[in-house]
């Protein structure tokens, strides 16, 4: 659902879904679901310019990706962080996440 709202740039609806799932996701045992939640939450918070929240969710996504042993997901998480840091003109951190 969140992905569809992201594509339609309906970030207010994304935020509703992200906030509704915030408590249940803490009890989720499926690492892949947790990864997806935090990745989409990061995208949502970045879009509404709540950058600290976005950074936190991106780092959580990277943590879950690492537990999944998914190099592709870890790289995606770092790419998302680099993009965010570039947007807020923190080029040192953007560069660190690219490396």
N, CA, C and O atoms as CSV, one atom per row, in Angstrom:
chain,resi,resn,atom,element,x,y,z
A,1,UNK,N,N,0.831,-1.194,0.000
A,1,UNK,CA,C,0.000,0.000,0.000
A,1,UNK,C,C,0.871,1.250,0.000
A,1,UNK,O,O,0.628,2.185,-0.763
A,2,UNK,N,N,1.887,1.260,0.860
A,2,UNK,CA,C,2.752,2.437,0.959
A,2,UNK,C,C,3.441,2.692,-0.374
A,2,UNK,O,O,3.552,3.840,-0.802
A,3,UNK,N,N,3.903,1.638,-1.032
A,3,UNK,CA,C,4.590,1.804,-2.316
A,3,UNK,C,C,3.675,2.478,-3.333
A,3,UNK,O,O,4.122,3.340,-4.091
A,4,UNK,N,N,2.407,2.098,-3.358
A,4,UNK,CA,C,1.456,2.721,-4.289
A,4,UNK,C,C,1.291,4.202,-3.977
A,4,UNK,O,O,1.257,5.033,-4.885
A,5,UNK,N,N,1.188,4.530,-2.696
A,5,UNK,CA,C,1.068,5.937,-2.309
A,5,UNK,C,C,2.343,6.715,-2.638
A,5,UNK,O,O,2.276,7.882,-3.024
A,6,UNK,N,N,3.500,6.075,-2.488
A,6,UNK,CA,C,4.766,6.734,-2.828
A,6,UNK,C,C,4.789,7.060,-4.318
A,6,UNK,O,O,5.155,8.168,-4.712
A,7,UNK,N,N,4.401,6.103,-5.132
A,7,UNK,CA,C,4.381,6.337,-6.588
A,7,UNK,C,C,3.445,7.476,-6.957
A,7,UNK,O,O,3.709,8.227,-7.895
A,8,UNK,N,N,2.349,7.601,-6.213
A,8,UNK,CA,C,1.380,8.667,-6.480
A,8,UNK,C,C,1.728,9.966,-5.757
A,8,UNK,O,O,1.012,10.962,-5.859
A,9,UNK,N,N,2.851,9.935,-5.019
A,9,UNK,CA,C,3.329,11.089,-4.258
A,9,UNK,C,C,2.278,11.564,-3.240
A,9,UNK,O,O,2.143,12.761,-2.989
A,10,UNK,N,N,1.547,10.618,-2.666
A,10,UNK,CA,C,0.556,10.908,-1.635
A,10,UNK,C,C,1.174,10.596,-0.265
A,10,UNK,O,O,0.817,9.621,0.396
A,11,UNK,N,N,2.104,11.454,0.127
A,11,UNK,CA,C,2.897,11.171,1.323
A,11,UNK,C,C,2.104,11.320,2.612
A,11,UNK,O,O,2.482,10.738,3.628
A,12,UNK,N,N,1.024,12.075,2.600
A,12,UNK,CA,C,0.175,12.151,3.789
A,12,UNK,C,C,-0.449,10.786,4.074
A,12,UNK,O,O,-0.563,10.385,5.232
A,13,UNK,N,N,-0.854,10.075,3.024
A,13,UNK,CA,C,-1.416,8.738,3.200
A,13,UNK,C,C,-0.332,7.735,3.583
A,13,UNK,O,O,-0.573,6.829,4.380
A,14,UNK,N,N,0.859,7.898,3.016
A,14,UNK,CA,C,1.994,7.057,3.412
A,14,UNK,C,C,2.244,7.184,4.902
A,14,UNK,O,O,2.419,6.190,5.607
A,15,UNK,N,N,2.258,8.423,5.369
A,15,UNK,CA,C,2.533,8.686,6.780
A,15,UNK,C,C,1.486,8.032,7.674
A,15,UNK,O,O,1.829,7.507,8.734
A,16,UNK,N,N,0.232,8.051,7.275
A,16,UNK,CA,C,-0.818,7.388,8.049
A,16,UNK,C,C,-0.528,5.897,8.200
A,16,UNK,O,O,-0.635,5.345,9.295
A,17,UNK,N,N,-0.162,5.253,7.099
A,17,UNK,CA,C,0.124,3.815,7.134
A,17,UNK,C,C,1.357,3.539,7.986
A,17,UNK,O,O,1.353,2.626,8.812
A,18,UNK,N,N,2.414,4.329,7.785
A,18,UNK,CA,C,3.652,4.150,8.556
A,18,UNK,C,C,3.372,4.286,10.046
A,18,UNK,O,O,3.844,3.477,10.846
A,19,UNK,N,N,2.612,5.299,10.418
A,19,UNK,CA,C,2.318,5.504,11.843
A,19,UNK,C,C,1.409,4.419,12.392
A,19,UNK,O,O,1.563,4.014,13.544
A,20,UNK,N,N,0.459,3.937,11.587
A,20,UNK,CA,C,-0.428,2.858,12.036
A,20,UNK,C,C,0.342,1.562,12.293
A,20,UNK,O,O,-0.045,0.768,13.150
A,21,UNK,N,N,1.418,1.352,11.560
A,21,UNK,CA,C,2.191,0.111,11.693
A,21,UNK,C,C,3.350,0.215,12.678
A,21,UNK,O,O,4.034,-0.775,12.939
A,22,UNK,N,N,3.568,1.382,13.214
A,22,UNK,CA,C,4.741,1.613,14.067
A,22,UNK,C,C,4.806,0.647,15.251
A,22,UNK,O,O,5.857,0.054,15.491
A,23,UNK,N,N,3.742,0.478,15.977
A,23,UNK,CA,C,3.740,-0.426,17.136
A,23,UNK,C,C,3.747,-1.897,16.697
A,23,UNK,O,O,4.568,-2.670,17.190
A,24,UNK,N,N,2.856,-2.301,15.787
A,24,UNK,CA,C,2.876,-3.719,15.396
A,24,UNK,C,C,4.218,-4.187,14.819
A,24,UNK,O,O,4.599,-5.340,15.022
A,25,UNK,N,N,4.933,-3.324,14.110
A,25,UNK,CA,C,6.189,-3.746,13.490
A,25,UNK,C,C,7.234,-4.093,14.547
A,25,UNK,O,O,8.137,-4.886,14.279
A,26,UNK,N,N,7.129,-3.523,15.725
A,26,UNK,CA,C,8.071,-3.833,16.806
A,26,UNK,C,C,7.980,-5.294,17.234
A,26,UNK,O,O,8.935,-5.847,17.779
A,27,UNK,N,N,6.834,-5.915,16.985
A,27,UNK,CA,C,6.622,-7.299,17.396
A,27,UNK,C,C,6.742,-8.280,16.230
A,27,UNK,O,O,6.574,-9.487,16.407
A,28,UNK,N,N,7.028,-7.765,15.059
A,28,UNK,CA,C,7.126,-8.590,13.861
A,28,UNK,C,C,8.409,-9.419,13.890
A,28,UNK,O,O,9.486,-8.893,14.173
A,29,UNK,N,N,8.295,-10.688,13.603
A,29,UNK,CA,C,9.448,-11.597,13.589
A,29,UNK,C,C,9.993,-11.801,12.174
A,29,UNK,O,O,11.063,-12.386,12.004
A,30,UNK,N,N,9.280,-11.331,11.176
A,30,UNK,CA,C,9.709,-11.488,9.784
A,30,UNK,C,C,10.669,-10.365,9.424
A,30,UNK,O,O,10.255,-9.219,9.250
A,31,UNK,N,N,11.948,-10.694,9.312
A,31,UNK,CA,C,12.969,-9.679,9.057
A,31,UNK,C,C,12.745,-8.941,7.744
A,31,UNK,O,O,12.991,-7.738,7.654
A,32,UNK,N,N,12.282,-9.653,6.735
A,32,UNK,CA,C,12.048,-9.022,5.435
A,32,UNK,C,C,10.937,-7.969,5.536
A,32,UNK,O,O,11.042,-6.898,4.937
A,33,UNK,N,N,9.898,-8.264,6.274
A,33,UNK,CA,C,8.805,-7.304,6.472
A,33,UNK,C,C,9.312,-6.078,7.231
A,33,UNK,O,O,8.966,-4.945,6.897
A,34,UNK,N,N,10.127,-6.313,8.243
A,34,UNK,CA,C,10.695,-5.202,9.016
A,34,UNK,C,C,11.579,-4.324,8.129
A,34,UNK,O,O,11.537,-3.096,8.210
A,35,UNK,N,N,12.380,-4.974,7.282
A,35,UNK,CA,C,13.223,-4.220,6.356
A,35,UNK,C,C,12.362,-3.332,5.453
A,35,UNK,O,O,12.620,-2.134,5.331
A,36,UNK,N,N,11.353,-3.912,4.829
A,36,UNK,CA,C,10.499,-3.153,3.911
A,36,UNK,C,C,9.822,-1.998,4.640
A,36,UNK,O,O,9.763,-0.882,4.122
A,37,UNK,N,N,9.314,-2.262,5.836
A,37,UNK,CA,C,8.651,-1.199,6.602
A,37,UNK,C,C,9.599,-0.017,6.811
A,37,UNK,O,O,9.239,1.128,6.539
A,38,UNK,N,N,10.797,-0.295,7.290
A,38,UNK,CA,C,11.722,0.794,7.610
A,38,UNK,C,C,12.215,1.506,6.348
A,38,UNK,O,O,12.428,2.718,6.366
A,39,UNK,N,N,12.394,0.772,5.267
A,39,UNK,CA,C,12.789,1.425,4.021
A,39,UNK,C,C,11.702,2.390,3.555
A,39,UNK,O,O,11.994,3.535,3.211
A,40,UNK,N,N,10.456,1.934,3.543
A,40,UNK,CA,C,9.348,2.786,3.081
A,40,UNK,C,C,9.093,3.927,4.055
A,40,UNK,O,O,8.744,5.031,3.636
A,41,UNK,N,N,9.260,3.677,5.341
A,41,UNK,CA,C,9.113,4.758,6.324
A,41,UNK,C,C,10.179,5.822,6.094
A,41,UNK,O,O,9.893,7.017,6.170
A,42,UNK,N,N,11.405,5.391,5.815
A,42,UNK,CA,C,12.477,6.343,5.525
A,42,UNK,C,C,12.160,7.200,4.314
A,42,UNK,O,O,12.361,8.414,4.334
A,43,UNK,N,N,11.665,6.569,3.263
A,43,UNK,CA,C,11.290,7.309,2.057
A,43,UNK,C,C,10.200,8.319,2.368
A,43,UNK,O,O,10.246,9.459,1.905
A,44,UNK,N,N,9.225,7.897,3.149
A,44,UNK,CA,C,8.114,8.780,3.512
A,44,UNK,C,C,8.605,9.975,4.308
A,44,UNK,O,O,8.269,11.115,3.987
A,45,UNK,N,N,9.395,9.730,5.340
A,45,UNK,CA,C,9.886,10.831,6.171
A,45,UNK,C,C,10.826,11.756,5.392
A,45,UNK,O,O,10.834,12.966,5.619
A,46,UNK,N,N,11.608,11.194,4.486
A,46,UNK,CA,C,12.454,12.045,3.642
A,46,UNK,C,C,11.594,12.967,2.786
A,46,UNK,O,O,11.903,14.148,2.633
A,47,UNK,N,N,10.520,12.427,2.233
A,47,UNK,CA,C,9.648,13.201,1.349
A,47,UNK,C,C,8.961,14.362,2.072
A,47,UNK,O,O,8.698,15.406,1.476
A,48,UNK,N,N,8.673,14.168,3.365
A,48,UNK,CA,C,8.011,15.252,4.124
A,48,UNK,C,C,9.020,16.064,4.928
A,48,UNK,O,O,8.657,16.850,5.803
A,49,UNK,N,N,10.290,15.855,4.612
A,49,UNK,CA,C,11.397,16.623,5.174
A,49,UNK,C,C,11.578,16.468,6.685
A,49,UNK,O,O,11.994,17.399,7.375
A,50,UNK,N,N,11.259,15.284,7.176
A,50,UNK,CA,C,11.568,14.929,8.570
A,50,UNK,C,C,12.806,14.037,8.510
A,50,UNK,O,O,12.734,12.815,8.642
A,51,UNK,N,N,13.937,14.700,8.307
A,51,UNK,CA,C,15.158,13.998,7.954
A,51,UNK,C,C,15.713,13.123,9.076
A,51,UNK,O,O,16.225,12.037,8.806
A,52,UNK,N,N,15.623,13.566,10.310
A,52,UNK,CA,C,16.140,12.742,11.417
A,52,UNK,C,C,15.373,11.428,11.516
A,52,UNK,O,O,15.964,10.374,11.750
A,53,UNK,N,N,14.059,11.495,11.339
A,53,UNK,CA,C,13.244,10.265,11.351
A,53,UNK,C,C,13.615,9.380,10.168
A,53,UNK,O,O,13.711,8.160,10.308
A,54,UNK,N,N,13.824,9.989,9.006
A,54,UNK,CA,C,14.202,9.225,7.817
A,54,UNK,C,C,15.530,8.517,8.038
A,54,UNK,O,O,15.675,7.341,7.703
A,55,UNK,N,N,16.496,9.228,8.599
A,55,UNK,CA,C,17.817,8.637,8.860
A,55,UNK,C,C,17.680,7.440,9.799
A,55,UNK,O,O,18.278,6.388,9.571
A,56,UNK,N,N,16.888,7.612,10.852
A,56,UNK,CA,C,16.698,6.513,11.805
A,56,UNK,C,C,16.106,5.289,11.106
A,56,UNK,O,O,16.584,4.171,11.299
A,57,UNK,N,N,15.079,5.497,10.305
A,57,UNK,CA,C,14.436,4.364,9.616
A,57,UNK,C,C,15.371,3.732,8.591
A,57,UNK,O,O,15.394,2.509,8.453
A,58,UNK,N,N,16.140,4.542,7.874
A,58,UNK,CA,C,17.099,3.975,6.922
A,58,UNK,C,C,18.139,3.123,7.637
A,58,UNK,O,O,18.512,2.057,7.149
A,59,UNK,N,N,18.606,3.588,8.790
A,59,UNK,CA,C,19.571,2.790,9.556
A,59,UNK,C,C,18.951,1.496,10.059
A,59,UNK,O,O,19.616,0.461,10.095
A,60,UNK,N,N,17.696,1.546,10.444
A,60,UNK,CA,C,16.995,0.321,10.848
A,60,UNK,C,C,16.863,-0.628,9.656
A,60,UNK,O,O,17.040,-1.837,9.800
A,61,UNK,N,N,16.555,-0.083,8.495
A,61,UNK,CA,C,16.449,-0.917,7.294
A,61,UNK,C,C,17.788,-1.606,7.014
A,61,UNK,O,O,17.821,-2.789,6.676
A,62,UNK,N,N,18.879,-0.870,7.154
A,62,UNK,CA,C,20.210,-1.452,6.949
A,62,UNK,C,C,20.478,-2.552,7.974
A,62,UNK,O,O,21.048,-3.593,7.647
A,63,UNK,N,N,20.065,-2.312,9.208
A,63,UNK,CA,C,20.257,-3.327,10.265
A,63,UNK,C,C,19.517,-4.618,9.926
A,63,UNK,O,O,20.069,-5.710,10.063
A,64,UNK,N,N,18.265,-4.491,9.483
A,64,UNK,CA,C,17.496,-5.687,9.127
A,64,UNK,C,C,18.055,-6.341,7.867
A,64,UNK,O,O,18.072,-7.567,7.759
A,65,UNK,N,N,18.512,-5.528,6.914
A,65,UNK,CA,C,19.115,-6.077,5.694
A,65,UNK,C,C,20.365,-6.889,6.034
A,65,UNK,O,O,20.625,-7.931,5.433
A,66,UNK,N,N,21.130,-6.395,7.002
A,66,UNK,CA,C,22.325,-7.126,7.435
A,66,UNK,C,C,21.950,-8.461,8.062
A,66,UNK,O,O,22.605,-9.472,7.810
A,67,UNK,N,N,20.908,-8.470,8.870
A,67,UNK,CA,C,20.448,-9.728,9.471
A,67,UNK,C,C,19.965,-10.714,8.416
A,67,UNK,O,O,20.065,-11.928,8.593
A,68,UNK,N,N,19.436,-10.176,7.310
A,68,UNK,CA,C,18.978,-11.017,6.208
A,68,UNK,C,C,20.133,-11.467,5.310
A,68,UNK,O,O,19.940,-12.272,4.399
A,69,UNK,N,N,21.326,-10.947,5.572
A,69,UNK,CA,C,22.496,-11.214,4.730
A,69,UNK,C,C,22.234,-10.827,3.275
A,69,UNK,O,O,22.637,-11.530,2.348
A,70,UNK,N,N,21.551,-9.697,3.096
A,70,UNK,CA,C,21.226,-9.238,1.750
A,70,UNK,C,C,22.092,-8.037,1.382
A,70,UNK,O,O,21.837,-6.910,1.806
A,71,UNK,N,N,23.103,-8.306,0.595
A,71,UNK,CA,C,23.993,-7.242,0.146
A,71,UNK,C,C,23.208,-6.187,-0.645
A,71,UNK,O,O,23.459,-4.990,-0.508
A,72,UNK,N,N,22.269,-6.633,-1.463
A,72,UNK,CA,C,21.480,-5.701,-2.278
A,72,UNK,C,C,20.673,-4.752,-1.395
A,72,UNK,O,O,20.613,-3.552,-1.666
A,73,UNK,N,N,20.054,-5.282,-0.342
A,73,UNK,CA,C,19.259,-4.430,0.550
A,73,UNK,C,C,20.146,-3.487,1.355
A,73,UNK,O,O,19.791,-2.328,1.570
A,74,UNK,N,N,21.301,-3.982,1.798
A,74,UNK,CA,C,22.240,-3.128,2.532
A,74,UNK,C,C,22.691,-1.976,1.632
A,74,UNK,O,O,22.732,-0.821,2.055
A,75,UNK,N,N,23.028,-2.308,0.393
A,75,UNK,CA,C,23.461,-1.269,-0.556
A,75,UNK,C,C,22.344,-0.267,-0.828
A,75,UNK,O,O,22.592,0.935,-0.919
A,76,UNK,N,N,21.129,-0.755,-0.954
A,76,UNK,CA,C,19.985,0.142,-1.159
A,76,UNK,C,C,19.835,1.087,0.018
A,76,UNK,O,O,19.586,2.278,-0.170
A,77,UNK,N,N,19.983,0.571,1.221
A,77,UNK,CA,C,19.877,1.413,2.420
A,77,UNK,C,C,20.931,2.499,2.448
A,77,UNK,O,O,20.640,3.654,2.759
A,78,UNK,N,N,22.162,2.121,2.121
A,78,UNK,CA,C,23.232,3.121,2.094
A,78,UNK,C,C,23.016,4.135,0.971
A,78,UNK,O,O,23.316,5.318,1.132
A,79,UNK,N,N,22.498,3.674,-0.160
A,79,UNK,CA,C,22.189,4.580,-1.258
A,79,UNK,C,C,21.109,5.579,-0.834
A,79,UNK,O,O,21.204,6.769,-1.133
A,80,UNK,N,N,20.076,5.082,-0.132
A,80,UNK,CA,C,19.025,5.975,0.361
A,80,UNK,C,C,19.592,7.019,1.320
A,80,UNK,O,O,19.237,8.196,1.249
A,81,UNK,N,N,20.472,6.582,2.212
A,81,UNK,CA,C,21.106,7.528,3.138
A,81,UNK,C,C,21.960,8.549,2.394
A,81,UNK,O,O,21.920,9.741,2.701
A,82,UNK,N,N,22.721,8.085,1.427
A,82,UNK,CA,C,23.567,8.998,0.657
A,82,UNK,C,C,22.720,10.037,-0.072
A,82,UNK,O,O,23.069,11.216,-0.116
A,83,UNK,N,N,21.613,9.592,-0.639
A,83,UNK,CA,C,20.712,10.506,-1.340
A,83,UNK,C,C,20.154,11.554,-0.376
A,83,UNK,O,O,20.099,12.739,-0.704
A,84,UNK,N,N,19.745,11.113,0.806
A,84,UNK,CA,C,19.215,12.046,1.806
A,84,UNK,C,C,20.292,13.038,2.245
A,84,UNK,O,O,20.048,14.244,2.280
A,85,UNK,N,N,21.471,12.536,2.577
A,85,UNK,CA,C,22.548,13.426,3.021
A,85,UNK,C,C,22.932,14.415,1.929
A,85,UNK,O,O,23.255,15.568,2.216
A,86,UNK,N,N,22.898,13.970,0.686
A,86,UNK,CA,C,23.168,14.872,-0.424
A,86,UNK,C,C,22.095,15.968,-0.485
A,86,UNK,O,O,22.398,17.139,-0.715
A,87,UNK,N,N,20.855,15.570,-0.278
A,87,UNK,CA,C,19.743,16.527,-0.320
A,87,UNK,C,C,19.887,17.604,0.751
A,87,UNK,O,O,19.567,18.769,0.513
A,88,UNK,N,N,20.371,17.212,1.933
A,88,UNK,CA,C,20.525,18.201,3.013
A,88,UNK,C,C,21.935,18.787,3.034
A,88,UNK,O,O,22.323,19.467,3.984
A,89,UNK,N,N,22.679,18.519,1.993
A,89,UNK,CA,C,24.011,19.075,1.767
A,89,UNK,C,C,25.033,18.692,2.832
A,89,UNK,O,O,25.908,19.482,3.185
A,90,UNK,N,N,24.907,17.473,3.335
A,90,UNK,CA,C,25.935,16.922,4.214
A,90,UNK,C,C,26.744,15.951,3.357
A,90,UNK,O,O,26.556,14.735,3.408
A,91,UNK,N,N,27.644,16.527,2.575
A,91,UNK,CA,C,28.343,15.766,1.550
A,91,UNK,C,C,29.336,14.759,2.122
A,91,UNK,O,O,29.605,13.735,1.495
A,92,UNK,N,N,29.883,15.037,3.305
A,92,UNK,CA,C,30.796,14.075,3.917
A,92,UNK,C,C,30.077,12.775,4.238
A,92,UNK,O,O,30.578,11.693,3.930
A,93,UNK,N,N,28.894,12.874,4.862
A,93,UNK,CA,C,28.137,11.663,5.188
A,93,UNK,C,C,27.594,11.010,3.932
A,93,UNK,O,O,27.507,9.784,3.863
A,94,UNK,N,N,27.228,11.800,2.946
A,94,UNK,CA,C,26.771,11.230,1.671
A,94,UNK,C,C,27.878,10.383,1.068
A,94,UNK,O,O,27.636,9.269,0.605
A,95,UNK,N,N,29.085,10.909,1.075
A,95,UNK,CA,C,30.238,10.199,0.517
A,95,UNK,C,C,30.534,8.929,1.313
A,95,UNK,O,O,30.859,7.898,0.725
A,96,UNK,N,N,30.427,8.989,2.630
A,96,UNK,CA,C,30.688,7.812,3.466
A,96,UNK,C,C,29.707,6.684,3.137
A,96,UNK,O,O,30.090,5.514,3.138
A,97,UNK,N,N,28.466,7.020,2.861
A,97,UNK,CA,C,27.474,5.991,2.570
A,97,UNK,C,C,27.617,5.424,1.167
A,97,UNK,O,O,27.166,4.310,0.903
A,98,UNK,N,N,28.230,6.167,0.272
A,98,UNK,CA,C,28.497,5.641,-1.060
A,98,UNK,C,C,29.642,4.644,-1.002
A,98,UNK,O,O,29.612,3.616,-1.678
A,99,UNK,N,N,30.652,4.947,-0.196
A,99,UNK,CA,C,31.797,4.030,-0.067
A,99,UNK,C,C,31.356,2.813,0.692
A,99,UNK,O,O,32.154,1.904,0.920
